[in-house]
């Protein structure tokens, strides 16, 4: 089998005094996501999808929140590490699709910048990086603006079909 698919999900709480970073892009908002790293939920969901495609566990295993090395970590940097792990095993990304669930702020103006940033970090054409955003119609934690979540799927292809 030369194709593998992976699924990723993440949610972080919104809080004051934190930057809001999604897909590696800093977005102007009065609240930011709280976490040990920069709490970039979109990038975290994509990393988990990449790891999941190869049954390699999750980002908590590679970058545990108990380890001070990852305190305030730039998730785009961590994404590069996960990408190397995937490539070292002889796999490459075919495409990514993802969705961010956030009541506010409006994310549409930032979507293409996220696709460019993620594509740049992964050596992928932004045309292979789908990023969508939706509100939760004021329902649930995202709808009450208690947090922002993201989901991602990633398709991987074997780089060497002989393997
Ligand atoms: Mg996370």
Backbone and ligand atoms as CSV (ligand in chain L), in Angstrom:
chain,resi,resn,atom,element,x,y,z
A,1,UNK,N,N,0.854,-1.202,0.000
A,1,UNK,CA,C,0.000,0.000,0.000
A,1,UNK,C,C,0.884,1.244,0.000
A,2,UNK,N,N,0.711,2.123,-0.965
A,2,UNK,CA,C,1.575,3.296,-1.081
A,2,UNK,C,C,0.930,4.598,-0.645
A,3,UNK,N,N,-0.269,4.486,-0.093
A,3,UNK,CA,C,-0.954,5.681,0.419
A,3,UNK,C,C,-1.375,5.441,1.859
A,4,UNK,N,N,-1.287,6.489,2.660
A,4,UNK,CA,C,-1.778,6.412,4.046
A,4,UNK,C,C,-2.526,7.700,4.348
A,5,UNK,N,N,-3.586,7.584,5.150
A,5,UNK,CA,C,-4.352,8.777,5.534
A,5,UNK,C,C,-4.298,8.949,7.045
A,6,UNK,N,N,-4.264,10.180,7.492
A,6,UNK,CA,C,-4.234,10.458,8.933
A,6,UNK,C,C,-5.206,11.561,9.294
A,7,UNK,N,N,-5.648,11.500,10.542
A,7,UNK,CA,C,-6.658,12.433,11.042
A,7,UNK,C,C,-6.101,13.100,12.306
A,8,UNK,N,N,-6.332,14.388,12.453
A,8,UNK,CA,C,-5.853,15.080,13.659
A,8,UNK,C,C,-6.883,16.061,14.184
A,9,UNK,N,N,-6.901,16.217,15.492
A,9,UNK,CA,C,-7.834,17.148,16.152
A,9,UNK,C,C,-7.111,17.813,17.308
A,10,UNK,N,N,-7.410,19.083,17.530
A,10,UNK,CA,C,-6.874,19.752,18.716
A,10,UNK,C,C,-7.813,20.871,19.144
A,11,UNK,N,N,-7.771,21.184,20.400
A,11,UNK,CA,C,-8.529,22.336,20.936
A,11,UNK,C,C,-7.676,22.994,22.011
A,12,UNK,N,N,-7.679,24.317,22.040
A,12,UNK,CA,C,-7.034,25.060,23.121
A,12,UNK,C,C,-7.989,26.120,23.638
A,13,UNK,N,N,-7.820,26.422,24.902
A,13,UNK,CA,C,-8.624,27.414,25.587
A,13,UNK,C,C,-8.194,28.822,25.174
A,14,UNK,N,N,-9.149,29.738,25.080
A,14,UNK,CA,C,-8.825,31.152,24.827
A,14,UNK,C,C,-8.599,31.866,26.153
A,15,UNK,N,N,-7.606,32.738,26.188
A,15,UNK,CA,C,-7.342,33.501,27.409
A,15,UNK,C,C,-6.728,34.847,27.085
A,16,UNK,N,N,-6.693,35.685,28.111
A,16,UNK,CA,C,-6.128,37.027,27.915
A,16,UNK,C,C,-4.609,36.987,28.011
A,17,UNK,N,N,-3.982,37.972,27.385
A,17,UNK,CA,C,-2.533,38.107,27.493
A,17,UNK,C,C,-1.757,37.078,26.710
A,18,UNK,N,N,-2.405,36.474,25.722
A,18,UNK,CA,C,-1.721,35.475,24.889
A,18,UNK,C,C,-1.900,35.877,23.426
A,19,UNK,N,N,-0.878,35.625,22.594
A,19,UNK,CA,C,-1.053,35.883,21.162
A,19,UNK,C,C,-1.954,34.816,20.543
A,20,UNK,N,N,-2.683,35.190,19.511
A,20,UNK,CA,C,-3.483,34.206,18.772
A,20,UNK,C,C,-2.696,33.820,17.517
A,21,UNK,N,N,-2.220,32.580,17.508
A,21,UNK,CA,C,-1.432,32.094,16.374
A,21,UNK,C,C,-2.133,30.884,15.780
A,22,UNK,N,N,-2.465,30.972,14.504
A,22,UNK,CA,C,-3.145,29.879,13.802
A,22,UNK,C,C,-2.436,29.641,12.480
A,23,UNK,N,N,-2.031,28.400,12.244
A,23,UNK,CA,C,-1.311,28.084,11.009
A,23,UNK,C,C,-0.032,28.894,10.868
A,24,UNK,N,N,0.578,29.232,12.009
A,24,UNK,CA,C,1.834,29.978,11.999
A,24,UNK,C,C,1.669,31.464,11.769
A,25,UNK,N,N,0.428,31.943,11.743
A,25,UNK,CA,C,0.168,33.368,11.494
A,25,UNK,C,C,-0.374,34.023,12.767
A,26,UNK,N,N,0.243,35.112,13.167
A,26,UNK,CA,C,-0.229,35.868,14.335
A,26,UNK,C,C,-1.405,36.736,13.902
A,27,UNK,N,N,-2.517,36.571,14.597
A,27,UNK,CA,C,-3.760,37.251,14.231
A,27,UNK,C,C,-4.160,38.208,15.351
A,28,UNK,N,N,-4.468,39.420,14.962
A,28,UNK,CA,C,-4.820,40.444,15.938
A,28,UNK,C,C,-6.190,40.129,16.566
A,29,UNK,N,N,-6.208,39.919,17.896
A,29,UNK,CA,C,-7.449,39.587,18.601
A,29,UNK,C,C,-7.221,39.873,20.081
A,30,UNK,N,N,-8.293,40.156,20.803
A,30,UNK,CA,C,-8.098,40.490,22.223
A,30,UNK,C,C,-7.803,39.266,23.097
A,31,UNK,N,N,-8.055,38.081,22.546
A,31,UNK,CA,C,-7.750,36.843,23.264
A,31,UNK,C,C,-6.792,35.987,22.437
A,32,UNK,N,N,-6.012,35.169,23.129
A,32,UNK,CA,C,-5.122,34.235,22.440
A,32,UNK,C,C,-5.313,32.843,22.989
A,33,UNK,N,N,-4.645,31.861,22.382
A,33,UNK,CA,C,-4.796,30.478,22.836
A,33,UNK,C,C,-3.762,30.155,23.904
A,34,UNK,N,N,-4.247,29.457,24.931
A,34,UNK,CA,C,-3.433,29.134,26.101
A,34,UNK,C,C,-2.851,27.735,25.920
A,35,UNK,N,N,-1.558,27.606,26.160
A,35,UNK,CA,C,-0.938,26.289,26.059
A,35,UNK,C,C,0.530,26.365,26.418
A,36,UNK,N,N,1.150,25.211,26.486
A,36,UNK,CA,C,2.569,25.135,26.845
A,36,UNK,C,C,3.430,25.701,25.710
A,37,UNK,N,N,3.050,25.336,24.467
A,37,UNK,CA,C,3.734,25.889,23.290
A,37,UNK,C,C,2.996,27.166,22.897
A,38,UNK,N,N,3.098,27.563,21.641
A,38,UNK,CA,C,2.340,28.737,21.189
A,38,UNK,C,C,0.852,28.413,20.999
A,39,UNK,N,N,0.464,27.153,21.245
A,39,UNK,CA,C,-0.947,26.713,21.256
A,39,UNK,C,C,-1.636,26.886,19.898
A,40,UNK,N,N,-0.847,26.705,18.840
A,40,UNK,CA,C,-1.361,26.830,17.471
A,40,UNK,C,C,-2.157,25.559,17.129
A,41,UNK,N,N,-3.450,25.595,17.386
A,41,UNK,CA,C,-4.301,24.388,17.243
A,41,UNK,C,C,-4.287,23.814,15.829
A,42,UNK,N,N,-4.254,24.686,14.830
A,42,UNK,CA,C,-4.282,24.185,13.455
A,42,UNK,C,C,-3.015,23.385,13.147
A,43,UNK,N,N,-1.878,23.964,13.493
A,43,UNK,CA,C,-0.614,23.267,13.233
A,43,UNK,C,C,-0.534,21.979,14.052
A,44,UNK,N,N,-1.060,22.004,15.265
A,44,UNK,CA,C,-1.062,20.789,16.088
A,44,UNK,C,C,-1.931,19.696,15.454
A,45,UNK,N,N,-3.102,20.067,14.948
A,45,UNK,CA,C,-3.979,19.071,14.322
A,45,UNK,C,C,-3.306,18.468,13.084
A,46,UNK,N,N,-2.613,19.305,12.319
A,46,UNK,CA,C,-1.916,18.807,11.117
A,46,UNK,C,C,-0.786,17.850,11.507
A,47,UNK,N,N,-0.029,18.204,12.544
A,47,UNK,CA,C,1.057,17.310,12.993
A,47,UNK,C,C,0.488,15.961,13.436
A,48,UNK,N,N,-0.612,15.990,14.186
A,48,UNK,CA,C,-1.211,14.738,14.645
A,48,UNK,C,C,-1.728,13.910,13.467
A,49,UNK,N,N,-2.230,14.573,12.438
A,49,UNK,CA,C,-2.696,13.844,11.258
A,49,UNK,C,C,-1.521,13.179,10.538
A,50,UNK,N,N,-0.391,13.902,10.444
A,50,UNK,CA,C,0.805,13.337,9.797
A,50,UNK,C,C,1.308,12.120,10.570
A,51,UNK,N,N,1.388,12.255,11.895
A,51,UNK,CA,C,1.852,11.138,12.732
A,51,UNK,C,C,0.861,9.986,12.678
A,52,UNK,N,N,-0.427,10.331,12.705
A,52,UNK,CA,C,-1.471,9.306,12.703
A,52,UNK,C,C,-1.453,8.477,11.426
A,53,UNK,N,N,-1.132,9.117,10.314
A,53,UNK,CA,C,-1.099,8.399,9.036
A,53,UNK,C,C,-0.095,7.246,9.075
A,54,UNK,N,N,0.961,7.406,9.868
A,54,UNK,CA,C,1.983,6.351,9.960
A,54,UNK,C,C,1.918,5.622,11.294
A,55,UNK,N,N,0.816,5.807,12.019
A,55,UNK,CA,C,0.644,5.167,13.336
A,55,UNK,C,C,1.830,5.431,14.253
A,56,UNK,N,N,2.298,6.683,14.244
A,56,UNK,CA,C,3.473,7.042,15.044
A,56,UNK,C,C,3.106,7.750,16.344
A,57,UNK,N,N,1.854,7.621,16.761
A,57,UNK,CA,C,1.453,8.252,18.015
A,57,UNK,C,C,1.014,9.685,17.789
A,58,UNK,N,N,1.206,10.524,18.826
A,58,UNK,CA,C,0.729,11.907,18.716
A,58,UNK,C,C,1.806,12.880,19.183
A,59,UNK,N,N,1.534,14.168,18.994
A,59,UNK,CA,C,2.562,15.166,19.302
A,59,UNK,C,C,2.893,15.231,20.789
A,60,UNK,N,N,1.936,14.828,21.635
A,60,UNK,CA,C,2.204,14.804,23.073
A,60,UNK,C,C,3.349,13.855,23.417
A,61,UNK,N,N,3.525,12.834,22.584
A,61,UNK,CA,C,4.615,11.867,22.793
A,61,UNK,C,C,5.967,12.478,22.414
A,62,UNK,N,N,5.992,13.240,21.315
A,62,UNK,CA,C,7.255,13.800,20.826
A,62,UNK,C,C,7.623,15.115,21.507
A,63,UNK,N,N,6.583,15.905,21.847
A,63,UNK,CA,C,6.821,17.220,22.455
A,63,UNK,C,C,5.981,17.346,23.730
A,64,UNK,N,N,6.305,16.568,24.776
A,64,UNK,CA,C,5.447,16.552,25.973
A,64,UNK,C,C,5.396,17.916,26.661
A,65,UNK,N,N,4.174,18.312,27.114
A,65,UNK,CA,C,4.020,19.601,27.784
A,65,UNK,C,C,4.757,19.673,29.118
A,66,UNK,N,N,5.226,18.514,29.601
A,66,UNK,CA,C,5.984,18.492,30.862
A,66,UNK,C,C,7.458,18.838,30.626
A,67,UNK,N,N,7.852,18.904,29.327
A,67,UNK,CA,C,9.259,19.152,28.986
A,67,UNK,C,C,9.451,20.642,28.691
A,68,UNK,N,N,10.322,21.280,29.472
A,68,UNK,CA,C,10.526,22.732,29.330
A,68,UNK,C,C,11.116,23.130,27.976
A,69,UNK,N,N,11.686,22.153,27.261
A,69,UNK,CA,C,12.225,22.451,25.927
A,69,UNK,C,C,11.149,23.009,25.003
A,70,UNK,N,N,9.892,22.585,25.225
A,70,UNK,CA,C,8.803,22.962,24.311
A,70,UNK,C,C,7.969,24.110,24.854
A,71,UNK,N,N,8.415,24.707,25.973
A,71,UNK,CA,C,7.683,25.846,26.546
A,71,UNK,C,C,7.779,27.032,25.570
A,72,UNK,N,N,6.615,27.537,25.167
A,72,UNK,CA,C,6.581,28.663,24.227
A,72,UNK,C,C,7.046,28.301,22.836
A,73,UNK,N,N,7.131,26.999,22.541
A,73,UNK,CA,C,7.671,26.546,21.252
A,73,UNK,C,C,6.864,27.092,20.073
A,74,UNK,N,N,7.598,27.404,19.005
A,74,UNK,CA,C,6.995,27.796,17.738
A,74,UNK,C,C,6.513,26.508,17.063
A,75,UNK,N,N,5.205,26.370,16.918
A,75,UNK,CA,C,4.660,25.116,16.383
A,75,UNK,C,C,5.095,24.860,14.944
A,76,UNK,N,N,5.400,25.921,14.198
A,76,UNK,CA,C,5.883,25.725,12.829
A,76,UNK,C,C,7.243,25.011,12.854
A,77,UNK,N,N,8.035,25.314,13.881
A,77,UNK,CA,C,9.325,24.625,14.065
A,77,UNK,C,C,9.077,23.136,14.358
A,78,UNK,N,N,8.100,22.858,15.217
A,78,UNK,CA,C,7.759,21.467,15.548
A,78,UNK,C,C,7.222,20.742,14.313
A,79,UNK,N,N,6.455,21.462,13.495
A,79,UNK,CA,C,5.914,20.880,12.258
A,79,UNK,C,C,7.054,20.430,11.344
A,80,UNK,N,N,8.109,21.242,11.277
A,80,UNK,CA,C,9.285,20.877,10.484
A,80,UNK,C,C,9.913,19.582,10.991
A,81,UNK,N,N,9.928,19.416,12.316
A,81,UNK,CA,C,10.503,18.186,12.895
A,81,UNK,C,C,9.640,16.967,12.541
A,82,UNK,N,N,8.316,17.136,12.605
A,82,UNK,CA,C,7.415,16.027,12.258
A,82,UNK,C,C,7.560,15.702,10.757
A,83,UNK,N,N,7.722,16.735,9.943
A,83,UNK,CA,C,7.901,16.531,8.508
A,83,UNK,C,C,9.165,15.708,8.227
A,84,UNK,N,N,10.243,16.022,8.944
A,84,UNK,CA,C,11.491,15.262,8.756
A,84,UNK,C,C,11.299,13.801,9.154
A,85,UNK,N,N,10.564,13.598,10.246
A,85,UNK,CA,C,10.292,12.238,10.720
A,85,UNK,C,C,9.546,11.425,9.648
A,86,UNK,N,N,8.547,12.071,9.035
A,86,UNK,CA,C,7.746,11.421,7.994
A,86,UNK,C,C,8.618,11.135,6.762
A,87,UNK,N,N,9.405,12.144,6.344
A,87,UNK,CA,C,10.270,11.988,5.168
A,87,UNK,C,C,11.348,10.926,5.398
A,88,UNK,N,N,11.902,10.908,6.618
A,88,UNK,CA,C,12.947,9.917,6.940
A,88,UNK,C,C,12.416,8.494,6.818
A,89,UNK,N,N,11.114,8.329,6.992
A,89,UNK,CA,C,10.520,6.995,6.856
A,89,UNK,C,C,10.093,6.705,5.426
A,90,UNK,N,N,10.391,7.632,4.503
A,90,UNK,CA,C,10.127,7.382,3.089
A,90,UNK,C,C,8.736,7.767,2.623
A,91,UNK,N,N,8.127,8.761,3.313
A,91,UNK,CA,C,6.788,9.197,2.944
A,91,UNK,C,C,6.785,10.687,2.668
A,92,UNK,N,N,5.860,11.109,1.809
A,92,UNK,CA,C,5.694,12.549,1.579
A,92,UNK,C,C,4.205,12.880,1.559
A,93,UNK,N,N,3.910,14.147,1.828
A,93,UNK,CA,C,2.517,14.583,1.872
A,93,UNK,C,C,1.996,14.790,0.457
A,94,UNK,N,N,0.826,14.218,0.177
A,94,UNK,CA,C,0.126,14.483,-1.088
A,94,UNK,C,C,-0.692,15.764,-0.923
A,95,UNK,N,N,-1.537,15.788,0.085
A,95,UNK,CA,C,-2.286,17.012,0.390
A,95,UNK,C,C,-2.799,16.982,1.825
A,96,UNK,N,N,-3.168,18.169,2.261
A,96,UNK,CA,C,-3.713,18.373,3.606
A,96,UNK,C,C,-5.060,19.066,3.436
A,97,UNK,N,N,-6.033,18.683,4.246
A,97,UNK,CA,C,-7.229,19.515,4.346
A,97,UNK,C,C,-7.503,19.733,5.829
A,98,UNK,N,N,-8.013,20.900,6.151
A,98,UNK,CA,C,-8.204,21.223,7.561
A,98,UNK,C,C,-9.331,22.223,7.735
A,99,UNK,N,N,-9.818,22.292,8.960
A,99,UNK,CA,C,-10.849,23.286,9.293
A,99,UNK,C,C,-10.598,23.799,10.706
A,100,UNK,N,N,-10.722,25.103,10.851
A,100,UNK,CA,C,-10.610,25.753,12.165
A,100,UNK,C,C,-12.032,26.117,12.600
A,101,UNK,N,N,-12.365,25.811,13.862
A,101,UNK,CA,C,-13.686,26.162,14.389
A,101,UNK,C,C,-13.503,27.283,15.405
A,102,UNK,N,N,-13.912,28.482,15.010
A,102,UNK,CA,C,-13.737,29.664,15.862
A,102,UNK,C,C,-14.904,30.619,15.641
A,103,UNK,N,N,-15.483,31.083,16.722
A,103,UNK,CA,C,-16.598,32.031,16.607
A,103,UNK,C,C,-16.091,33.399,16.148
A,104,UNK,N,N,-14.959,33.803,16.696
A,104,UNK,CA,C,-14.294,35.050,16.362
A,104,UNK,C,C,-12.799,34.827,16.509
A,105,UNK,N,N,-11.945,35.630,15.916
A,105,UNK,CA,C,-12.250,36.670,14.934
A,105,UNK,C,C,-12.532,36.067,13.564
A,106,UNK,N,N,-12.880,36.891,12.618
A,106,UNK,CA,C,-13.056,36.444,11.238
A,106,UNK,C,C,-11.693,35.978,10.714
A,107,UNK,N,N,-11.642,34.743,10.235
A,107,UNK,CA,C,-10.347,34.198,9.816
A,107,UNK,C,C,-10.112,34.254,8.315
A,108,UNK,N,N,-11.175,34.512,7.569
A,108,UNK,CA,C,-11.057,34.494,6.102
A,108,UNK,C,C,-9.892,35.339,5.574
A,109,UNK,N,N,-9.661,36.546,6.115
A,109,UNK,CA,C,-8.552,37.357,5.576
A,109,UNK,C,C,-7.168,36.738,5.802
A,110,UNK,N,N,-7.075,35.720,6.681
A,110,UNK,CA,C,-5.772,35.152,7.048
A,110,UNK,C,C,-5.525,33.769,6.452
A,111,UNK,N,N,-6.541,33.215,5.804
A,111,UNK,CA,C,-6.459,31.820,5.343
A,111,UNK,C,C,-5.297,31.603,4.363
A,112,UNK,N,N,-5.163,32.479,3.384
A,112,UNK,CA,C,-4.098,32.265,2.395
A,112,UNK,C,C,-2.708,32.405,3.005
A,113,UNK,N,N,-2.566,33.317,3.977
A,113,UNK,CA,C,-1.273,33.450,4.661
A,113,UNK,C,C,-0.946,32.163,5.418
A,114,UNK,N,N,-1.959,31.544,6.037
A,114,UNK,CA,C,-1.740,30.264,6.746
A,114,UNK,C,C,-1.312,29.178,5.761
A,115,UNK,N,N,-1.989,29.115,4.608
A,115,UNK,CA,C,-1.663,28.080,3.603
A,115,UNK,C,C,-0.232,28.254,3.107
A,116,UNK,N,N,0.157,29.531,2.903
A,116,UNK,CA,C,1.529,29.805,2.455
A,116,UNK,C,C,2.546,29.408,3.522
A,117,UNK,N,N,2.246,29.744,4.764
A,117,UNK,CA,C,3.194,29.475,5.865
A,117,UNK,C,C,3.349,27.971,6.088
A,118,UNK,N,N,2.222,27.263,6.110
A,118,UNK,CA,C,2.261,25.813,6.321
A,118,UNK,C,C,2.927,25.127,5.131
A,119,UNK,N,N,2.559,25.555,3.921
A,119,UNK,CA,C,3.165,24.979,2.712
A,119,UNK,C,C,4.667,25.220,2.700
A,120,UNK,N,N,5.082,26.419,3.098
A,120,UNK,CA,C,6.515,26.743,3.141
A,120,UNK,C,C,7.257,25.847,4.116
A,121,UNK,N,N,6.650,25.604,5.272
A,121,UNK,CA,C,7.298,24.776,6.301
A,121,UNK,C,C,7.407,23.320,5.867
A,122,UNK,N,N,6.496,22.898,4.994
A,122,UNK,CA,C,6.428,21.485,4.598
A,122,UNK,C,C,6.968,21.246,3.185
A,123,UNK,N,N,7.439,22.302,2.523
A,123,UNK,CA,C,7.911,22.163,1.142
A,123,UNK,C,C,6.787,21.764,0.203
A,124,UNK,N,N,5.594,22.276,0.462
A,124,UNK,CA,C,4.412,21.930,-0.330
A,124,UNK,C,C,3.875,23.162,-1.032
A,125,UNK,N,N,3.338,22.977,-2.230
A,125,UNK,CA,C,2.622,24.043,-2.901
A,125,UNK,C,C,1.389,24.389,-2.043
A,126,UNK,N,N,1.106,25.662,-1.848
A,126,UNK,CA,C,-0.085,26.021,-1.056
A,126,UNK,C,C,-1.374,25.433,-1.636
A,127,UNK,N,N,-1.351,25.080,-2.925
A,127,UNK,CA,C,-2.498,24.425,-3.550
A,127,UNK,C,C,-2.785,23.049,-2.966
A,128,UNK,N,N,-1.821,22.502,-2.229
A,128,UNK,CA,C,-1.989,21.192,-1.582
A,128,UNK,C,C,-2.318,21.341,-0.105
A,129,UNK,N,N,-2.491,22.571,0.342
A,129,UNK,CA,C,-2.770,22.817,1.761
A,129,UNK,C,C,-4.138,23.498,1.882
A,130,UNK,N,N,-5.140,22.717,2.222
A,130,UNK,CA,C,-6.485,23.259,2.404
A,130,UNK,C,C,-6.666,23.739,3.835
A,131,UNK,N,N,-7.075,24.980,3.978
A,131,UNK,CA,C,-7.424,25.515,5.302
A,131,UNK,C,C,-8.782,26.189,5.175
A,132,UNK,N,N,-9.705,25.762,5.995
A,132,UNK,CA,C,-11.037,26.357,6.002
A,132,UNK,C,C,-11.336,26.847,7.417
A,133,UNK,N,N,-12.313,27.721,7.534
A,133,UNK,CA,C,-12.707,28.201,8.856
A,133,UNK,C,C,-14.221,28.238,8.922
A,134,UNK,N,N,-14.731,27.884,10.085
A,134,UNK,CA,C,-16.177,27.948,10.302
A,134,UNK,C,C,-16.440,28.418,11.722
A,135,UNK,N,N,-17.608,29.002,11.953
A,135,UNK,CA,C,-18.016,29.268,13.335
A,135,UNK,C,C,-18.715,28.004,13.828
A,136,UNK,N,N,-19.058,27.976,15.096
A,136,UNK,CA,C,-19.824,26.838,15.619
A,136,UNK,C,C,-21.264,27.251,15.902
A,137,UNK,N,N,-21.719,28.305,15.195
A,137,UNK,CA,C,-23.101,28.792,15.352
A,137,UNK,C,C,-23.423,29.055,16.815
A,138,UNK,N,N,-22.423,29.570,17.543
A,138,UNK,CA,C,-22.551,29.926,18.967
A,138,UNK,C,C,-22.807,28.715,19.878
A,139,UNK,N,N,-22.650,27.509,19.343
A,139,UNK,CA,C,-22.874,26.290,20.133
A,139,UNK,C,C,-21.559,25.783,20.719
A,140,UNK,N,N,-21.632,25.198,21.908
A,140,UNK,CA,C,-20.482,24.515,22.482
A,140,UNK,C,C,-19.365,25.472,22.887
A,141,UNK,N,N,-18.198,24.872,23.221
A,141,UNK,CA,C,-17.075,25.648,23.747
A,141,UNK,C,C,-16.569,26.677,22.738
A,142,UNK,N,N,-16.482,26.268,21.491
A,142,UNK,CA,C,-15.999,27.205,20.464
A,142,UNK,C,C,-17.022,28.329,20.272
A,143,UNK,N,N,-18.302,27.958,20.286
A,143,UNK,CA,C,-19.365,28.931,20.090
A,143,UNK,C,C,-19.433,29.960,21.210
A,144,UNK,N,N,-19.077,29.531,22.417
A,144,UNK,CA,C,-19.066,30.445,23.575
A,144,UNK,C,C,-17.740,31.198,23.681
A,145,UNK,N,N,-16.870,30.989,22.713
A,145,UNK,CA,C,-15.539,31.630,22.666
A,145,UNK,C,C,-14.688,31.253,23.883
A,146,UNK,N,N,-14.882,30.021,24.351
A,146,UNK,CA,C,-14.013,29.498,25.413
A,146,UNK,C,C,-12.746,28.909,24.814
A,147,UNK,N,N,-12.816,28.551,23.549
A,147,UNK,CA,C,-11.653,27.956,22.902
A,147,UNK,C,C,-11.805,27.943,21.400
A,148,UNK,N,N,-10.739,27.515,20.740
A,148,UNK,CA,C,-10.730,27.335,19.286
A,148,UNK,C,C,-10.228,25.920,19.019
A,149,UNK,N,N,-10.896,25.213,18.106
A,149,UNK,CA,C,-10.448,23.862,17.764
A,149,UNK,C,C,-10.099,23.793,16.285
A,150,UNK,N,N,-9.428,22.711,15.924
A,150,UNK,CA,C,-9.076,22.484,14.518
A,150,UNK,C,C,-9.048,20.991,14.245
A,151,UNK,N,N,-9.392,20.651,13.020
A,151,UNK,CA,C,-9.336,19.262,12.558
A,151,UNK,C,C,-8.559,19.236,11.250
A,152,UNK,N,N,-7.838,18.144,11.024
A,152,UNK,CA,C,-7.061,18.029,9.785
A,152,UNK,C,C,-7.023,16.592,9.304
A,153,UNK,N,N,-6.983,16.427,7.997
A,153,UNK,CA,C,-6.652,15.128,7.406
A,153,UNK,C,C,-5.453,15.335,6.487
A,154,UNK,N,N,-4.595,14.322,6.468
A,154,UNK,CA,C,-3.386,14.373,5.644
A,154,UNK,C,C,-3.285,13.066,4.876
A,155,UNK,N,N,-3.001,13.164,3.580
A,155,UNK,CA,C,-2.736,11.976,2.757
A,155,UNK,C,C,-1.239,11.916,2.484
A,156,UNK,N,N,-0.649,10.741,2.774
A,156,UNK,CA,C,0.771,10.538,2.524
A,156,UNK,C,C,0.958,9.517,1.416
A,157,UNK,N,N,2.047,9.690,0.677
A,157,UNK,CA,C,2.400,8.756,-0.391
A,157,UNK,C,C,3.827,8.263,-0.149
A,158,UNK,N,N,4.082,7.000,-0.446
A,158,UNK,CA,C,5.420,6.436,-0.311
A,158,UNK,C,C,6.303,7.063,-1.391
A,159,UNK,N,N,7.477,7.575,-0.969
A,159,UNK,CA,C,8.345,8.230,-1.953
A,159,UNK,C,C,9.048,7.203,-2.840
A,160,UNK,N,N,9.294,6.009,-2.304
A,160,UNK,CA,C,9.966,4.952,-3.070
A,160,UNK,C,C,9.012,3.758,-3.135
A,161,UNK,N,N,8.434,3.528,-4.326
A,161,UNK,CA,C,7.420,2.488,-4.447
A,161,UNK,C,C,7.995,1.088,-4.292
A,162,UNK,N,N,9.354,0.961,-4.285
A,162,UNK,CA,C,9.973,-0.344,-4.079
A,162,UNK,C,C,9.850,-0.801,-2.624
A,163,UNK,N,N,9.706,0.183,-1.727
A,163,UNK,CA,C,9.656,-0.158,-0.283
A,163,UNK,C,C,8.320,-0.775,0.110
L,1,MG,MG,MG,-2.311,21.453,21.067
